[in-house]
Amino acid sequence: GRALPPLAALSQVLRLERSRRTAIVFPLQKLERYLAPGTDTARFRLFQPGMAALQRAEALFRSDRGHPIDYVSSAVRMDHAPPLALPEVCFIGRSNVGKSSLIRALFSLAPEVEVRVSKTPGHTKKINFFQVGKYFTLVDMPGYGYRAPQDFVEMVEAYLQERRNLKRTFLLVDGVVGLQKTDHIAIEMLEEFGIPYVMVLTKIDRASRGVLLKNVLEIQEFVKESTQGCFPQLFLVSSVEFSGVHLLRCFVAHITGNLPTVEAS
């Protein structure tokens, strides 16, 4: 088979020296040392699984003959969506936020999985469903923003309101630019429908430490003061360096009920 990208597997990460290893698995904790003394970091460590949980989660994202990971189907309307057989998570975000790259990184241990990308950002009009064995379904939603199709809101609203097996929505935010007006519209929609969601900061390898820290603190404050349904801990990811990808796999496994106990590291 194809060679795995560097650091796609935990076994590769474990060969690194300790501080680099922590930075890859728990990128939020890497920022802690640069915070002002007395800053509350409890929200940096709400989900902090140990190595055994991370490894069990990774096994779910590694395909084999008895555990296939497949692109299932695409839907333009909800009556085209596959049946409600498994727990589901969906990923939404602005066009060009790095959603397809992140889903590719999550599925990097199953290189046969094809994550389809529209050649024109904002023109993907389909909801794409990926089935992870008999455990859960991961859903890639169309991108929203500048050139998003007119029917985006109707399609996403219908999905969020009708999909009874939806366990969590992952709202992707560009780690370089922080929350944008279109992100606030998505947040309002999730809050209005009472959909539990998580914010994921993408492209953290492109952001300077100062910019990333500023965006993290501003978004955490916004989540604390202005949201009801958002998980208080942010997830930081780089699809290039695989920072935060292992932790995100573990969180997905946990919230879909496939990792009942997560012991702290």
FITI-614787 format. One record per residue: residue in one letter; z, y, x of N, C-alpha, C, O, CB in turn. Coordinates in steps of 0.001 Angstrom, whole numbers, plus 524288, in hexadecimal, padded with zeros to 5 digits. Each point is the difference from the previous one (the first is absolute). Last residue first. Glycine has a CB too. Example, Ala and Ser with C-alpha at 12.3 -4.5 7.8 and 13.67 -1.06 7.14 Angstrom:
<atoms>
s81BA87F736832328003C804A680334802DA804427FCFE800A980454801FD7F6F67F938802A3 a8081B7EC1C7FC8280000804A67FC8680000804B080384802997FFED8040C802457FB7E7F490 
</atoms>
This chain:
<atoms>
s877E982CDA7EDE67FF9E7FEB180598804BD80230802CD800817FF5E804BD7F59C800A17FAEE a809A17F9827EBC77FF318047A8036E7FFB67FE3C805AD8026A7FC248018B80245809A97F810 e7F52B7EE627F5AC804A6801388030B7FECF8048E803AA7FBA280070801F8807727F6277FD7C v7F53A802597EDEE7FE48802AF804C5804EA80189802FA802BD803B17FE957F4D27FFBA7FD2D t801D47EEA47F3B18044180260803007FDCC8027D804DF7FD117FD84802E48095B7FBEC7F9AD p7ED807FFA27F72280486801507FCB58047880282802FC802878038E7FDFB7FAF87F51E7FC5D l7EE2080586806C4803BF80056804528053B8015E7FD8C801D780469800887F73A7FE6A80635 n7F7D07FC5E7EF027FECE7FBBB8039D8037C80005804D97FF287FD06803AE7F7B3803447F91E g806ED80C217F3D0803817FB977FF017FF2B7FB6580391801CE7FBB07FEDC7FE6E807297F820 t7F7E880EDE808DC7FD287FC597FCA1803337FB0C7FF0E7FE197FC517FD917F9648073A805D2 i80ED4809EE807C97FFD18020E7FAA77FCC87FC9D7FC4D8006C800897FB3D8009A8085280882 h800D67F23180E8F805218008A7FD827FF83801A37FA438025E7FD9A7FC9280171804C280C26 a7ED2E7FCDB80247801F07FAB47FEEB8051A8003E7FCE8800DC7FCE87FC6C7FADC7FFC980BD6 v7FD8F813387FDB17FC9B7FDD77FBE1801E57FA8B7FE77800617FEC47FB5E7F7EB8067980809 f80FF78028E80ACB8018E8029B7FB2A7FCCB7FDFA7FB68802137FF247FBC080082808D68095B c7F9127F21780BBA8050F7FDDC7FE70801C88026A7FAD28021C7FD447FCA88003D8014B80CD3 r7EE65807E17FE9E7FF167FAA67FE1C8050F7FDBA7FDC67FFFE7FD7E7FBE57F8D58013D80ACF l808AF81143801AD7FD91800907FADA7FEB37FAAA7FDA8800BB7FF297FB527FB988098880769 l80A377F80480E7580418801707FC4E7FDC8800687FA708027C7FE567FC3C8024A8067880AF5 h7EF7C7F85480687803477FB527FF53804518010D7FBFD801397FCA47FCC87FCE58009C80C8A v7F70C810D27FBB97FD0C7FC3B7FCD9803517FB277FEE17FFF07FDF67FBA57F7A1805508084A g80D3880C148072F801997FFE17FA8A7FD4E7FBFA7FC9D801947FF377FB8780045809EA80594 s7F46A7FB838100B8054C801F37FEF98010B7FFB57FA247FCCB801B27FCD8802DD8045680B11 f7EFFF7F582801878030B7FC4A7FCDE805B68019C7FF618033F7FCD07FE707F6C77FC38804A2 e7F68E81030804DF803FF7FDD98038B803707FBE37FD5B803517FDA08028C7FCAF80AE280232 v7F2207FF677F18F7FDB87FF548053E803E27FD318038E7FE9E7FC41802AD7FBF280BEF7FC2C s809957FD4D7EFDE7FCA27FB667FFB07FD6E7FED38053E7FDE37FBC1800CB80082806337F5C9 s81422807938043B7FB2D800FB802D17FCD17FB047FFD5801AD7FBF8802038028E80AD1803E6 v80D5D801FD7EE527FC6E7FC00802037FBAB8025C8035B7FE4A8046D7FF35803A57F6297F8EC l81256807F07FCA87FC3B8026B8038B7FC857FBC28023D801E97FBE9801A78045C80B6A8008E f806EC7FC057EBFC7FDDC7FC29803A87FBD2802BD8033A7FC7B802777FDD7805677F5E27FBFF l8107D80E907FB0C7FA658004C801207FE797FB778038F8032B7FE03803067FCEC80BDE7FBFF q810857F71A7F2E57FE477FF82805757FA1780081800657FD277FD747FD1580A887FCC7804D9 p801748065F7ED59801AF8045B803587FE317FFAA805B37FFDF803F8802B5807BE7FCB07F781 f7EE207F92A7F3EF803C07FD858038D8018D804008042A7FC94802868023F7FF807F4677FC2A c7FD3A80F537EE917FE437FEEF80559804607FD798033380470801DA7FFEF7F558805C17FF87 g806617FF417EE177FE177FAA4800AB7FE7D7FE81805807FE437FB9C800E87FEBD805127F638 q80997810828030E8037A7FC1B7FDB27FE757FA7A801A0803587FCAB800EC7FE2A809517F781 t7FC1680EF8810567FDC67FB327FDD98044A7FC867FDC58048A80044801917F4138003D804E0 s809A98109E802DA7FC14800BF7FBD47FDBC7FB097FDB37FC7E800547FCBB8016D807D080799 e80F7B7FA4A80A33800F38042B7FC397FC8A7FFBB7FB2880197801B27FBCA8011E803B880BA4 k7FC057EE1D80714805818003C7FE5B800CA803CF7FB7D802DB7FED67FC507FFD57FEF080CCE v7ECA5800ED7FEDA801377FB237FD2D805838003F7FDC9800EF7FE8C7FB837F8FA7FC6380A57 f800EE812D88051B7FD39800417FB028014F7FB2C7FCA480111800797FB567F79F804BD808F5 e80D8E7FB1080CCE802DE803CD7FCD27FD8F800707FA93802C0800477FC117FFC7804AF80C10 q7F4E67F0A680429804F17FD8A7FE7680341803A27FC918027C7FE477FC437FD677FC8480C08 i7F0B180BE07FEFA7FED57FC477FBCC804FA7FD427FE3F800BF7FF227FB547F62D7FF8D80839 e80A5580D1780A9C7FE74802D17FB397FF157FC3E7FB718019A8010A7FB977FA57805F4809F7 l807AC7F1E080B29804A1802947FDD57FEBE802E57FAF0803107FFE27FC4C8007F8010680CC1 v7EE6B7F6FC8001C803C77FC0F7FE39804A5802A37FD52801867FE787FBB47FBBD7FB8380BA2 n7F623810CD800CD7FE0D7FDB17FB24803D07FBFA7FDC8800D27FFC67FB457F60B801B4807E0 k80D358062F80D2E80009804027FBE97FE4F7FDA97FAC780282800E37FBFF7FB928060E80ABB l800997EE5A8081180580800D27FE9C8007A803F37FB8E803017FF367FC547FFA97FEB980CE8 l7ECB07FF4D7FDF7801BE7FB687FD1B8059F800AE7FE23801427FEC97FB857F8A47FB9E809BB v7FEF38128D805A67FD7F8001F7FAD2801F47FB7A7FCA78012C800AD7FB637F6D78039A8087C g80DB37FC2E80DA0802168046F7FD0E7FDDD8003F7FA79802EA800D67FC447FE03803F880C12 r7F8777EE8E803B68054F7FEB47FE478024D804597FCA78029C7FEEF7FC1A7FEA07FBB180BF7 s7EA46803577F763803C78010E8042F805727FED97FDDE800DA7FFF37FB457F94980706808E3 a7F5117EEF27F425803718048C7FF328037A800C4804C6802107FC38802227FDDD802517F416 r7F3EA7F30E807387FCFB804DC800B68036B804E17FFA57FE42804498014F7F9FC7F72A7FAF7 d80DE87F2DF800EE7FE5480054805797FD0D80510801157FF7A8019580483800097F4AA7FBD0 i80621804B17EE8380426802828030E7FEA380051805C78025B80311802DC8041E7F9AD7F6AF k7F04E7FDD87F5167FDB4802A3804958042E80280803817FF1D804298023F7F8CF7FD8B7F876 t80E8A7FAE77F1AD7FC067FD5F803347FE9B80348804CF80192804858007B7FADC7F71F7F770 l81457801847F9957FD55803DF8033F7FC557FD31803BD801B27FCE380340805F78095B7FC13 v801057F4E77ED1E7FE987FDF0805247FD138043F802F37FBEE801D17FE328039E7F4D87FE64 m80E1F806857F1527FC518033E802F87FF487FDC98057C803C37FEB5802B37FEE38093D7F81A v802177EF3A7F16D801C2800B3805627FC188039D8029E7FB517FF9C7FEFC809137F76680165 y8020D803497EA227FC278009680430802AE8011480539804B180107800467F4C78024F7F934 p808417F72A7EFD28029C80037805177FBF880029804717FC367FD0A7FFFB80B827FE0D7FC42 i7F5C580C8A7EFF77FE2D7FBCB8037880305800578052D7FFD6804148028B7F70C7FBFA7F942 g808C180AC47F322804927FCF2801A57FE957FB5F803718026E7FBDD7FFAC801EB806D77F829 f7F0A380B93800937FF9F7FAB07FDE2804B77FCA08016B8006F7FB8F7FE347F5E78053780257 e80876810C9805AB7FF6A8004B7FA53800037FA8E7FD89802427FF317FBD67F8AE8092480537 e805207F956811758050B8017A7FDBA7FFC17FFEF7FA06803957FE207FD667FE548076580A85 l7EE7F7F78F80162803967FB98800B9805518011A7FD8D802567FC957FD8E7F9018011A80AB7 m7F856810097F7AC7FE2E7FBBE7FCA1803BA7FB54800608017B7FDC47FC027F5288053F80522 e80C2C80B4580A0B8014E8016E7FA8F7FE7B7FBA47FC39802D07FEDE7FC457FBEE80AA1805EF i7FC407F4A980F5E805B07FF587FF6C801A4801317FA61803197FD257FDAF7FE428054680BD2 a7ED2E800D27FB20800FD7FA5A7FFBB805D17FEED7FF268016D7FC907FCF47F6D9801C5808F3 i802E7812F77FCE77FDEF7FE597FAE8800FF7FA227FF448018D7FE4A7FBC87F776808D480483 h80B1E8003680FF0803DA801917FC107FE347FE6E7FA7E803377FEA37FCB17FF88808E380914 d7F1C37F5FC808538044E7FC348003A80417801447FBDE802297FC7C7FD887FC498023380C17 t7F39E80D067F8AA7FE417FB4A7FD35804347FBC5800218007C7FCF77FC4D7F6318052A805F8 k80C5180D8F8074380008800FB7FA5A7FE847FB1F7FCEA802677FED17FC017FB5780A85805BD q80A3C7F285810C07FC0F803B17FE3B80043800787FA0A802A97FCFC7FD5D7F789800D180A65 l812CA7FB2C809B27FEAE7FFED7FA6D7FC29804547FEA2800C88048580173808017F7B37FC98 g7F6917FE54815F9804437FFF27FC2B7FE0B8000F7FA647FB687FEFD7FEFD80A1D805928077F v7F1377FB0280B2D7FFE8804B37FCA0804598001A7FBE8800E2804097FD8A7F58D7FC3C803CE v807BB7F1B080B777FEB8804BD8030080080804DE7FC99801D88040D801D37F8147F6B8803D8 g8085F7F3A17F3CA804708019B803327FF05804F28031E803AF8027F801D17FEBC7F4457FEB4 d7F5AB8027A7EC857FE4F800D88056A804888023280333801FF804367FED07F4B07FD5A7FE35 v80BC37F1C67F23C7FFC580599801317FE8A80089805C4802237FD4080351804B48050B7F5AD l7FA047EE5E7F5F27FEF08013A805747FF3A805D6800BA7FD14802807FD1C7FEE67F4B080416 l80E397FB227F0F57FD1E804EF8001F7FF61801A0805B1803D68012E802A77FFA48018F7F468 f800A57EAF77FD828007A802638052A7FC7C804D0800237FB367FF927FFD1806D27F7A780480 t808387FCCD7EBE37FB4F802DC80199801198028D805448040C8027D800BC7F93D7FF277F5CE r80B0D7EC8B7FEA1800C7804E7802E47FAAA802638013D7FC367FD3C8011080C547FF6D802D9 k7F9AB7F47B7F070805528006580211800FD80521802DE80457802107FFD87FBBF7F449800EE l7F2BF801317EF3C80010803A18047C805A5800D8801C880339802047FD0D7F484802807FFB6 n801647F13E7F423802177FD3F804928001F8036D804E3801077FE12804487FBA17F9A77F7E7 r7FC6980E0B7F3058058D7FEBB7FF53802677FD40804B9804C480012800A87F9847FF4A7F5DD r7F1D080E4B80520800B97FB828038B805C27FE778002380306802128031D7F53C800C780262 e8001180C277F0DC7FF057FAE87FD908018D7FB55803578009F7FBB07FDF87F8328088A7FD5C q8089E80E7780993802AF7FF517FB027FF967FA737FDD9803777FE337FD317FAC980B2380107 l7F9327FBED811BE805A8800A88009E802F07FEDF7FAEE8044D7FDD9800177F9FF808D1806D6 y7EEED7F8FC7F8E6802377FBCC8033D805FA800658002F802BA7FC287FF0F7F505803AD80660 a7FF2180D8F7F20D7FFC07FB267FCF9802767FB8680310802F67FCE07FDDC7F4DE806457FDA7 e8068F80CF380D1C803E6800467FBC7800207FAE87FCED8042D7FDE37FEE37FA8380BD48007C v7F4387F82180D26805137FF108026D804558002A7FBE8803937FCC8800157F9268071880856 m7F2167FFF67F2218003D7FAA3801E7805737FEB980218802377FBE77FED07F4378047D8035C e805F0810ED7F862800157FC707FB82800B47FA5A801C8803047FD0C7FDB27F738809247FD51 v803B0806B58120080515800657FD6C800617FC307FB6E803F67FD5B7FF567FC9C80C1080354 f7EF257F7B880699804557FDD9803208051B7FFEA7FCEC802987FBF87FF9A7F9078075080881 d7F22A802E37F34A802F27FC257FCEF804A37FDC7802FA802857FC5B7FE227F548801747FD3C q7FC2280EB780C008028D8025D7FB77803937FC227FD2380407801707FDCD7F44A8048A8014F p804057F7AE815A97FD0F7FFB97FB108033D8021B7FB74804CD7FFCA8000A7F6487F8708035F a807FD80F5380FF7801317FB4A7FCFD7FCEE7FFF97FAED7FEFD8041F7FDBE809F97FB8880633 r7F7E980C8A80BB87FB3A7FE317FD61800F07FB127FCD07FC6B7FCE87FF287FE5D8070680807 y8142980580800617FBBD803C87FFE17FB3F7FE217FCF47FE39802A97FC68804ED8008580C19 g80CEB7F0C77F4287FFB6804C0803247FAF7802F17FF357FDC28000B7FBBF807E57FBBA80AB4 y801ED7EEA17F92A7FF96804BB7FCCD7FF94804C08038E800ED7FFA9804B5804437FC237F401 g7F6237EDC6807FB80251804B28024F7FF64804AE7FC677FC33800657FD15801ED7FC1980BD0 p803587EF0B7F0497FC4B803EF801EF802E2804B380248804458015A7FE3F7F52A7FBBD7FB0B m8108A7F084807867FE258039A7FBF57FC0C803DB8024B7FFFA800E2804BA8089E7FE3D7F67F d7FF2F7ECB3808F27FE03804AD802AA7FD8D803857FBDA7FBFD7FEAC7FDB48025D7FC5C80ADC v810877F4367F7B37FBD8802D17FD457FEB680516802D08036C80332801177FF767F8D67F66B l806937EF4380A6C80001805498022B7FB30802D17FDE07FBA87FDF2800398092C7FF2980815 t807DD7F14F7F1AE7FADB8028480045800B2805808022680392802D37FE747F9047F7CF7F9E9 f80F307F1F9809CA7FF6A805377FDAE7FA61801DF8007E7FCCF7FDAD802BE80C8D804637FF64 y7FCC97EB5F800AF804B1803458005C7FF82805657FD7E8036C801937FD027FE7C7F9B280B15 k7F2EA7F49D7FC6F802337FFBC7FAB080495803C47FF798034B7FF607FC8D7F9E67F736802A9 g7F42A80DE980EAD801AF7FAC57FE7B801CF7FFE27FA5A7FD848023C7FC8C805087FBFB80CAD v7F7F0812B37FA52802A97FDCD80493802667FACC7FE568046E7FFC67FE257FD7C8094B805BC q7ED978044E7F4EE8042A7FC4A7FEBC8022A7FD8A804F77FD117FDF8803397FEC0800387F413 f7F9E88149A802328005D7FC0E80421804997FC657FEC18045F801D07FF1F7F7B580466807A7 f7F67A8099F7EF61804887FC7B7FFC27FFA67FBE2804537FBF57FD7D800B3804BD803F37F587 n7F78081365804207FF0C7FB06802AB805017FCC78004880424801FD8016E7F4AF8022F803D3 i7FD4C80C4B7EF06805127FE06801997FF087FA96802547FDB67FCA57FD6E80744808947FB83 k7EC7F80B148064E801F57FAFC7FE2C805957FF1C801DA801A3801EA804187F5407FA8C7FBEE k7FCA5811BB8042680172800727FA77802657FB037FDE8800DD7FF867FB4B7F802806E48038D t80297805AC813798016A7FAB47FE6B802008004F7FA69803F4802877FEF07FE437FAB280A6C h7F8DF811B58010E7FC337FDEC7FC44801077FA4B7FEAB7FCDC7FD937FD497FCA2808B580634 g80FB88052880928800CB802097FAB97FC4C7FDC37FBFC8004B8015B7FB65802E2806A3808A8 p7F6607F7A980F7A80572800747FE4E8006E802557FA8B7FD40803B57FEA7805687FD4880AA8 t7ED7B7F3957FDEA801058057F7FEC380596800867FE158014D7FE147FBCA7F5338037E801F5 k8038B7EDFA806E67FDD58031E8045B800E9805D17FF1B8002680310803B47F9057F60C7FDD9 s813A87F74A7F75E7FB84803237FE547FE148033C804978032580236802E4800397FE227F3D3 v8067F7ECF080AF1800BC805A1800927FB13802C17FE177FBA57FE8B8016F80A868003580645 r804FE7ED247F7917FB36803077FF418011F805D88001E803C9801D67FDAD7F8787F6D67FD09 v80C287F57680DF1801CD804987FD1F7FB5B803AE7FF917FE2F80221803E980B487FCED7FF4B e7F8E17EB6C800847FCAE8049F800888021F804677FC8C800177FF917FB367F8077FABD806C3 v80F7B7F3478083480061803617FB647FCCF804F5800EB800CB802C5803DA808357F9A87FA00 e7F9CA7F65780F3D7FB9C7FED17FC7780012803747FB237FC1D800447FD2E803F67F6858060F p80D598093F80A777FB548033F801187FB547FEDF7FC807FC3F803017FFE1806CA7FD618092F a811B07FE0A7F74D7FC407FD077FCCB7FAB7802C18008A7FE138025B7FC47809057FA8B7FD30 l8077280A3580E9B800EB7FA828016B7FCB17FC577FCAD800427FB3C80097808DC8070B8021E s7F7018104D7FA727FD827FEEA80514800D17FA5E801D07FD147FE1A803508043980B407FF02 f803D4801AE7ED947FD4B7FAF97FFB47FD967FE598053E7FCA17FC938001D8018C805577F680 l80AE980E4B807DB8038F7FC4B7FD717FDAA7FA7F7FFF6802CA7FC25800B1800C180B247F9B4 a7F1C68065080BB38042B7FED2803C5803DC7FC127FDAF801A67FC5C802AC7FD6580CA480146 r7F3927FD5B7F1167FDD37FC9F8041B804317FE62803E78003A7FB7B801A07F71B808EC7FD55 i80D4A807E97F4AA7FF947FADB7FD817FD9A7FC18803CE801987FB77800277FD7E808C37F6F9 l801E380D1E80E8F805397FDBA7FF967FFBA7FA937FD88802997FC62801D38014B80CA07FD6D s7ECA0800C3801DF801B87FE75805438055B7FD6C7FFCC800FD7FC36802CA7F9CD80B2480116 s7FE747FFF47ECA67FD357FB2B80165801A87FE0B8055D800877FB4B800D17F7E08078F7F9B8 k80EC580D477FFFD801C97FBA87FCB67FD5A7FAD980179802977FBFF800A37FF0480A617F823 g7FE1580CA280DCB800997FB658035A801BF7FB2E7FCFF802587FC70802377FFC78098280516 v7F8FC80BD57F2C1805717FFE3801CE800F67FB4F8039A804157FF9A802847FEBA804E67F52B n7ED0B8017F7FE4C80067800D4805A1805A68002480207800FF802088043E7F6A9802D77FB25 s807127FE5D7ECD37FB857FE2580305800EE8014E805BD801CE804458014A7F80C7FCEC7F6F9 r8176E7FD167FCFA7FB738036C8004E7FB967FD4E802F1800EA7FC9F8034C804EE80B457FC6C g8076B7EB3C7F6FB8005580464803A77FB0C803317FFEB7FC077FE6D7FDCC80A007FC76807CD i804EB7F1297F4497FCD5804787FE668009F8046080408803D280025802EB7FD287FD6A7F37C f803287EC67805857FFD38041D803F57FC6F804577FE097FB6D7FF187FED4806347FA6680884 c80AB17F5697EFB37FB1C802E580090800A480476803E88043E80227800B47F94F7FB867F611 v80AB67EDCA802C58011980527802467FAD3802D9800687FBF57FD90800ED80BFD7FF2680430 e800C17F1747EF617FBC7803418021480231804E480293803EB8022E7FE427F60A7FA6E7FAD0 p80A3C7EDB67FF3C8020B80541801167FBD980327802E37FCEA7FDD8802FE80C647FEBB7FD65 l7EE537F4A77F4368039C8007280470802728056B8003F7FDEB803B37FDBD7FCCD7F5B180728 a7F8D88011D7ED7B8025C7FB09801928046E800B1803EE803C57FD047FFED7F3AC7FEC27FE70 l7FBA080E527F426805188018F802188030A7FB3A801E78041B7FEB77FDD87FC0A809067FC14 p7E9EC7FA2080592804A37FF3A7FCB28051680130802DE800348000F804CE7FADA7F92D7F650 p7F38A8113980AB2801957FA7E7FFA9805037FF617FCD4802DC803CA7FF407F8E37FA898096A a7F6F0811997F31E803EA7FE88803DF801697FA3E7FF7E7FFD67FDDC7FBB2803A880B4B8043D h7F0EC801917F5127FD737FCD58040B803F67FDED803FA7FEA37FCDA8035E7F92E808737FB78 d80C80806597F3137FEC57FAE77FDAA7FCE67FC84803C67FEE27FB7B7FECC8011D808C47F857 m804FE80D4980D998045E7FC5D800137FEBB7FAC67FD71802627FC0B801558038280B997FE8F r7EB1B80347809E380363801037FB82804367FBC57FFE77FF5E7FBD28024B7F939808807F888 v7FC977FB8E813187FEDC805747FED48033E801B77FB4E80171804907FF7E7F5677FA8780425 a80BE97F12080BB87FFD9801857FA807FEB7805C67FF9A8021980331802EC804727F5D37FABC s7F8707F4808103B80063805A67FF4F7FFAF801307FA347FDAB7FD137FCFA7FE47804AD80BE6 s80ACB7EC49803257FC228028B7FCAD800C0805DE80020803D1801FC802267FBCA7F6207F81A v808127FAC5812487FF407FD317FB0E7FB9E8026B7FCD67FC307FD637FEAC80D3F8002D8014A y7FC8480005815337FE438040B7FC587FE9C7FD267FAF77FCDB7FC5D800127FFB5809C980730 d810FC7F001805217FA9B801027FE6E7FF748051A7FD0180373801927FD0B7FB147F4DB802A8 i80D937FA7680C2A800688058D7FE947FA6C801D97FEEF7FCB07FFF48037D80BA78019B80212 p8023A7EA397FB267FB8580389800A88015C8059C7FE6B8030D800E37FC647F6EF7F78D801F3 h80FBF7F57A806CE801C68053D7FE6E7FB87803E2800D58001580315803B0809607FABD7FEAA g7F5727F0288026F8035B7FF8B7FB68801D8805357FDDF802A7800397FBFE8001F7F74C80768 r7F260807D380BCC7FD517FCE97FBED803437FFA57FB037FDE6800507FBB07FDA47FA8080B54 d808D7815B5803D67FE797FADA801EB7FDD37FCE77FB5D7FF828020E7FBAE8076C7FE1E80B97 s80003815467FF1B7FD587FC357FCA37FF667FAB9802C07FF897FFBF804C87FBAE8079E7F6D4 r812DB8093C804EB7FCD77FCD7803957FD797FBA17FCD0802BB7FCAB7FDDC803358056B809F4 f806A280A447F17C7FB29802E5801167FC6A7FD1A803D27FBF78020D801A1808EE8063C7FCBE l80BFE7F1237FCB47FD2A800C67FB167FAB18028E800E57FC497FF0C7FD1980C42801B97FE43 a8034E7FD11812D07FD897FB047FE947FCEC8007B7FAE37FC057FD647FF5380B3A7FDD080548 e80329812FD801747FB087FF88802CC7FD247FB027FE737FB377FFF87FF82808918051D807F9 a80D3F7FDAB7F20A7FC1F803527FD687FAAC7FF7E8029F7FBFB7FFB47FD6080B208068C8000B r8070C7F13880A407FEAF7FD6A7FB0D7FBD6803247FD0F7FC6F7FDCC7FDA580CB07FE66801DA q7FDA280B2980FED7FCA87FB7B8012A7FE767FD167FB0A7FB917FE317FF8C808C2800FD8092C l8076580F0A7F6127FAE1801F0801B47FC417FB75800FE7FB628004A7FEB1808EB8079F8054D a80D327F4077F8457FD46801E57FB507FA8C801F9801617FC427FEFE7FD2880C5D8036C7FECC a802417F869811F07FEA37FB657FCD07FCF5801A17FB207FC307FD757FE8A80BD87FDE0804BD m7FEE3811CD808437FB427FD6E801F27FE647FB5C7FCA07FB587FF127FF3D80717803C4809BB g8088580C0B7ED588006B7FD838051A7FB077FD15801577FC517FFCC7FCEA80D4E7FF6B801E3 p7F78E8125D7F463800607FA4F80051800AE7FE1E805987FE7B8029E803BD7FC057FCC57F44C q807FF812267FC8F7FFFD7FEE78059D800A87FA1E800D2804367FE30801737FF9080ACD80098 f7FB67807A27EF5B7FD797FADE800667FF557FEDA805C97FC868021B802927FEB67FEE37F4AA l80DCA80DEE8057C801347FD507FB177FDA07FA877FFEC802677FC507FE117FDF780C597FD55 r80000806378120B8017E7FA8E800F58014D7FCFF7FB08802D07FC1B8003680080806B880861 f7F84F80FCF7F9697FC7A7FDBB803E1800BA7FA11800447FCAA7FD3E802198038F80B2C8030F r80A5F8030C7F0687FB097FEB47FD6A7FBF07FDE1803D47FBD27FE3F7FE658060F808B07FB07 a80ED77FF3280C81800C07FB4A7FCC57FAE07FE407FD8C7FF0B7FB527FF7380A2A807727FEB3 t7FB7680C3E80DCA7FBAA7FC54800EB8008C7FB067FCC37FD547FC2280102801D38076E80805 d807A3812027F8C5800F27FB137FD447FB437FC6A800AC7FBB88013C7FE3080A2A803557FB3E t800FF80AA3814377FC087FEED7FBFF8010F7FAAA7FD8C800F87FC33802C77F85B809548020F g8106D801EC809D28022A800577FABB7FC117FF207FBAD801757FFC57FB6C804EC806428082A p7F292800D980E97804E07FD147FF3C8020A800C77FA717FFD38044F7FDDE802517FCA480BB8 a7E952800737F94B804A68032D8012F804EA7FCB87FF178001C7FCBE7FC777FB1B80B9D80102 l7F3477ED6F807A780238803007FBA9804B480326801C68029B7FEAC803D17FA3D7FA8C7F5EC y7F8B77F9F9810257FE2880568800658021C803727FB947FEA5804997FFA47F9497F814804C0 r80B127F09C7FD6C8026980292804887FE66805C1800878026A802F5802EC7FDBB7F45E80185 e7F8C17FD267EE05805718018E7FF2E8023F8032980487802ED803BA7FF2E7FE257F4567FB6D l7ED697FF548034280081805B17FF69805B1801D67FFF3801138049F800C97F68F7FB497FA44 k803667EDFD805937FE7B8026A804F6800C8805F07FFD2801018027D803FD7F8777F6457FD7A q8089B7FC987EF65804A980035803597FED7802838054B8037580246802727FFE27F5B77F916 l7EEF5804EC7F86C80361804327FE11804CC8009C80381801CC80458801027FB1A7F9F37F5CE p7F6BE7F3B580BD87FE73805178022A803678048D7FE348007D803E5802C87F68F7F8A97FD97 f80A487EE8180175802EC803DE7FCEA7FEB180592801E4803518029280259804037F6D37FC2B v7EF6A7F808808CA801F37FD917FB328029F804017FC6C7FF407FFDF7FB40801FD7F7BC809A6 i7F7E580DED80BA77FBC87FD877FCFE802067FE007FAC57FD87800D27FBF57FDFE7FCA880C67 a8106A809E8803AD7FC69804197FE3A7FB887FDC17FCB67FE1F8028C7FC628041F802AA80B9D t809C67EF4D8004E8027B802B57FB957FC51804197FDC07FFA48009A7FB3E8093C7FDE2808B8 r7F1917F91280B448001D7FC4A7FBAF8024A802957FB167FDDB7FF7B7FBBA803117F90B80AB3 r7FF9981095809647FAA07FFF87FDED7FFB47FC6F7FB397FD57801357FC2E7FEFC8008880CDC s813737FEB1800127FF38805017FD547FA7F800557FDA07FF458022A7FBC5807218021480A71 r7FE6A7EC22803C2802D7800C37FB1D7FEBD805267FD357FF1D7FFF77FB46807E37FAA380895 e7EA4B7FBC1807A4805748015B801308027B8025E7FB1A7FD48801C17FC72800947FFCC80D33 l7F2FA7F06E7F365800B28055B801F6805AD800F080175803817FD367FE427F50A805E67FC2C r800A17ED397FD557FF547FFF0805B5800DC80565802698006A8007F804C47F9447F8217FA3B l80671803F47EE6A804DD7FE378027D7FF9B7FFB6805F1803F87FFA2802B07FDEE7FB587F542 v7EF548091F7FD03803AF804648004B804E57FE75803098022B80325802EC7FA70800467F484 q7F6B57EFB7804C77FDFC803AD803F4803DA8047F800CD800E1801BE804667F5D57FBED7F925 s80CDA7F6107F54F800997FD68805157FE0B8038480474802127FFDA804577FCE67F7617F73D l7FEB980DCB7F291805388010D80224800CA7FD9180556802B18023580351800AC7FE3E7F3A9 a7E95A805298027F803DA7FBE27FEFB8052E80166802908001D802678042A7F8BD7F6D87FB4C a7F90381243802517FF887FE977FA798040F7FBEB7FE78801BC7FFD77FB847F4B480231804D8 l805C68060C8112F804CA8013D7FD0F7FF947FEDF7FA1F8036C8018F7FD017FE5F80545809A7 p7EC0A7F9B8802FA8050780060802B780451801AD7FC3B7FF51803A77FCF37FBFF7FE8F80B6A p7F4D87F39D7EF07800C38050D802958053B8000A802D88039C7FD467FE5F7F6E68073A7FAC7 l7FC017E91B8046C8031F803BE7FD048002780535802DC7FFEA80019804CE8058B7F89B7F771 a7EA557F967804E7804F08016C8028A802DE804037FCA87FD95803737FDAD7FE947FAB980B44 r7F6E17F3807EE557FFF48051C8028A8054B8011F80287804127FE7B7FDF17F53F804B87FB91 g801E27E88E803FF80000804BD7FCD080000804E78034C800647FFD2804CA804467FB517F452 
</atoms>
